[in-house]
Every structure is written in structure tokens, then in C-alpha cells.
Amino acid sequence: MTIAENAVEPFVAEAVPRPEYPRPDRDRSARWLNLNGRWKFTAGDGAPGSITVPFAWETTASGVQRTWLEHAVYARTVTVPPEWSGRRVVLCFGAVHHRATVSVDGVPVGSHVGGHSSFEFDVTGVLEPGRPAELTVEVDAPADKRGIPHGKQRSIPRDDYDGVSFTPTSGIWQSVWLEARGGTYVEEVALRGDSLTGFDITGVLAGDTADTGAVVALLDGRETVLPVTGGRFEGRLEVESPKLWSPESPHLYRVALRVGEGEQADHLTVTGGLRRIETRGEELYLNGERLYVRGVLDQGYWPETGLTAPDDEALVRDLELARELGFSLVRKHLKFEEPRWLDHADRMGMLVWAEPPCPSRFSPAGAAAFEAQLPDLVRRDGNHPSIVIWGLYNEEWGLDWDIPGSPERAAAAEHAYEAMRSLDDTRPIVENSGWAHVRTDLVDWHYYDENPRAWVENLAKLASGEQETFEVKLSPDFVVDKSFYGSPGFPRSGVPVLNSEFGAGFTSLERAWHVRWQTQEIRRHDRFAGYIYTELTDVEHEMAGLLDARRGRKDWGGLDPADAFAPTTLVVDLVPAHAGADIPVPDGPLTLDVHVSHTGRAPVTGTLHAAWGASGSRSIPSAATDSRSVEAEPFRLSAGVPLTVPAPGGPARLHLWLVAEDNVLARTFVDAAVVEEPNRRGGRA
């Protein structure tokens, strides 16, 4: 499906929304029961009604559409299938914001705190197969979210970053289901393939005889017995003729686990990939090959369903759109996206930067609540080979924008890094995305600037090390200097440096213009290990997306974003004037130096071409006015190649393109127009 064909139709709830099995990466779909659909719903003020699960009660799709409701009770009748008799029955929740207390026929079965992490309860003793029972879920969702992990959900009182916050997500907002498992079953399993020759596997058993026995793992037709000690198992699964997972070839292995024998045995199939992500000095490597990050920030919101995808196709669609726009990585922003999205990313070969939501104000309790999410995140999502970066805090949110000025807040960021490293030592970790780094595997930075000359000059200084700071507008009237580094002792070299948020412009045309010129300046500097553009889609009032909130394309002024975000791009020695008029119309021959930035495996030898086209034209002219040969080494900006064209005789678009082996490998353009001067009142004439 192309972007042009992709505008999303208004959401219409199904009889049973989100009918697909929620955990294809940990497959028990042979015996499960979907509990999505209509539930009784009693609001905290006593108002009875119904709600469609799994949509937050603020959303249109839920049928409730109430904001700032802080308490509600869900209820429905459930009947365990009679054929599940003799098995353990487990009740599973994808996510409930924020505190959930679960009962069956008035008998409490458990509670959970944390709005994004998945959880489950073994309800074998309270749900009898074949007998109807009432399941209730009591939810508390505080309006004041400042001290709890909530990401960009709006809070009352307001967050410091309220201007970029959205409608809250409260109550059940991911799928609810029952599973039948064996009398003794695999409760947790970690599958790590970073050795590239096989999998290290560890796990935990639960149920009748969890402390003894064995787990049998079947991989590629070969069984391996994993002994159990104290309810835990571990072992090594070697792979003959291993096939690595990569964006170009996302090969997945399926490991079938069995506990016990016969009809009552527990069966679980987990997926994983042989993939290694690592840093070497200031460079990133994937499976031993240099990696350049070409990413996009995605907040995972939909107009009628909020943080919950309206259907499985929407999850796939967003990944396909990101790839069509030229990106190789998605930074899923401040959200545990549901496992089906990660499974699709695994199968598609899309790299993922995953990160949890954070609180907005610092306190020891808030920092502890933030870290409490991390084990859940790694347990649930750590097997996905698509995840190549763990992010933690974002822009000092939850740290009061004050890591450099507060040893306590700096220690909280460092402690979060150490906590995550203890959980997973196979991926790079960013302790505070944006600036003020104290303990990180990547020096990432968020920089927004509307001024093209300032962008050019500041990036050059940041790349060379001459400058470590850049301006950050924390609010319309509050601009501060932020630094790469939050402590004087952090090493100034030897750690990969990459941009993880950028973009500028008010209108879609202005934003497309900045895409073209700002991205080329990042590509100009070989020191940078990549970038992440903000953002994939609009969200409510935040109109920074390449696509609108319904995933429809915008007016990009003749730019195909995939050209700007391609593995091979052109870099022009030019500081543009403004959108639609990069340069004045030349009255004589024009010479521009053009470089090639190439991140492929092998060098590129080709021909650079230049020719004028009509203003706004999209197609490359049939004939070039000037052509010059060029060679580009991987990850090294080529020397500038001068291309000369005659005066166009009026406003025109100068097309520049690179041809190698009869294919157009890269392209860009320069708009020549009458450059207007500002009038005396500061507007346009």
C-alpha cells in the first residue's frame, strides 16, 4: 500500500475488537480465550454503563469518552472452556493504567501497579472450567500523574512539558485474555542470540511441580533437555548453519518448549533471532558490520483509539509507512508498544529503539517507580531481535531538567542505567535521551532550530568537538543551553554520537524543506552515527508528522522523504535562504559542489548529474547539463564535485542526481526563486 492510498478510515469497533492472539512471540494460541469486547463499566461517580475493551475510557472507541475520570470498575462474565479441565488457567492483561485490582466472584486474585507493563494471574483455583464467573477489574488512574510513569499523557496539575502532552490513556488499554497451560508451565523465558551461533536460554517455571523436572527445547528438529533447579532452567541451543537476523534478511527461529508429557504437558513456542548489536569506539555495529541509524520517532497514537492500535493492520501499516519513507529504525517514544507490533518489526526487519514512559517530576518514589518498570519491559520484550537500543529517561523528564545541577538527579539517571544493564547486557542503553549524559552507551542529542545557518554552523562545531552545547526551547519563553554531557568527567570521545530528535517548520512545506537541508547536514559529518527524525505522524495538536494523524501524506513540495532518508544521499555545499527559495535566481552560470554520503557495504562509483527543471517539478530531467564522475567510500563523505549549470532565465528547480550501474542511487534539488525581503513590519511583502 502506498502512502497516497493510505488515509485511515474512521474507526468502527468490531463485535470483538483486536481478536488476534496478543503474544505471537510467545505462542500459546492453541488454547486461549479472548476477553475483549463489551464489559460492564461503573464510573467512580456511580454512573453505570458499558465499555469496549481494550480501549481507554477517554477514547471514542471505548464508548465512554470521559477524561479525568480517576476510578472505575469493569465487570464481565467469563466461562473457562470445559476441555481445559486439569490445566492451569492464567488471566493475562496487556496493560492497564494505572493500578488494577482483580477479583473473581468477589475473591481477590491480585493487583498490579504500572500503566504500561503486562501482567498475569494464575486463577486456576477460582475459575472452574464450565462454570460462569464474574470477573471484575477495579482501576485507579490518578489525574495527577507527575510522580508516576506516564510519558506524554496529560496531567492535572500540568506537567512542565504540557504543551507536548496528549489526552490521557486510562483503564484497560491492551488486550485481556485467558490461557490454558500445563500443570507445570514456563512462566518466563529469555532467548538471546547475540553469540550469532546459537541461543542462550534461561527461564522460570510455575505451577504444580515447578522446582523439579526438565524443559525440552526443540529447535530445527533437534531436542535439548534443559534441567530445572529451584524452579529455574538454563542452557545453550546451538544452531547448525546459522542464519543471522538483519534488516535485509530478518530470519527468525522458533523454539518449541515442552514441560511434562501427554495431554497435560505445557507447550510454548518462542521466537528469536541471531543478532548482535554493539558499539566500537564511536561506531555502531550490527552483526559485525557498520550500522548507520536512519530513524523516525513514533508516538503510537491513533485518532479514535489513543495509545491502542485500532486493529492489527494499523500496527503493520505504521511499520510499512516508516520503511516506505526511507527509515530503517523506529524510536517508539515513551511507550511499551504491544508485542504484536514488535513481532511485526521482527518479521519485517525494522530496527527498534524501545523506551518506557517516565514521570515528570523528580522524587525518590518517582525514580523507584520508573525503575520498577524495567524488569517487566525486559522480561516481556527482550527476546525481540528488532530491539537494538534501550532508552530510559527522556530530556530529564522526571529529573526536573536538572541533571548537571543536582547530584541526586544525576545519580538517579546513572542508577537507572545500571539497573537496566543488570537486566540486559546485550544492547546499548541511553540513560537520558537528549542531553546531559552521565552514564550512557550512546551520546544522543535533541536539537531543533529553524535557522538554517545556525543549524549548519552548530552541527559542524558539535561534530568537531569545538562545541558541546546547543539551545533548547523548554517553553515558548524559556530557552536554555544544554550540553551533550551532564558531568565534567564523561569522556568527550570514544562513545557513538547520534541525533535522536530533529525537525523544524510550521507548515508541511516548511517541514519538508527542513527535512531536505537539515538531514543533509547531519550526513555531512562522518562522526555522527545516525539520526532520528521527529516524527512519523501528527498527534492531536502536535503537527510535526511527515504524515497526518490518519496516516495520510502531506504536501512535501515535491520532495520524496525517502530521498532525504536514503542510505546514499547527496550533500550540497549551500546554506539555503528559506522554503521555496533556496537561492535567488542566478543571472549567470551557477556552480555548486556536491558530495556523496554513502552507508552501504561497498564503495560506490557513479556519475553526478545536474539540470534545471520547472519550478516544483518532481521528475528528473531527461538530459543533464553537467555530469561528473564520483567515488564514495562507505561512511566517509566524498570530496566535493563541482557541477555547473547556466542561468535558468527565471524561477526553476535544479535537479541533482547520482547514477550508478544504471540506477538512480541518490537525488536532491535546489529551488531558485525571487527571494523576498522582509517588510518593515516583520512580515512577508
KANOR-V645151 format. One record per helix or strand of 3 or more residues. SS is the DSSP state (hx for helix, st for strand). FROM is the first residue (numbers start at 0). TO is the last residue. If there is no record, write none. Layout:
SS & FROM & TO
SS & FROM & TO
This chain:
hx & 2 & 4
st & 31 & 33
st & 36 & 42
st & 47 & 52
st & 70 & 77
hx & 81 & 83
st & 87 & 92
st & 98 & 103
st & 106 & 112
st & 118 & 121
st & 132 & 139
hx & 161 & 163
st & 175 & 180
st & 183 & 191
st & 197 & 206
st & 213 & 218
st & 221 & 228
st & 231 & 237
st & 252 & 258
hx & 261 & 263
st & 265 & 271
st & 276 & 279
st & 282 & 285
st & 288 & 290
st & 292 & 297
hx & 311 & 323
st & 328 & 331
hx & 338 & 347
st & 350 & 354
hx & 363 & 380
st & 386 & 393
hx & 406 & 422
st & 427 & 432
st & 441 & 445
hx & 451 & 463
st & 468 & 474
st & 477 & 482
st & 495 & 500
hx & 507 & 523
st & 529 & 533
hx & 560 & 563
st & 567 & 571
st & 589 & 597
st & 603 & 612
st & 625 & 631
st & 640 & 644
st & 651 & 659
st & 662 & 672
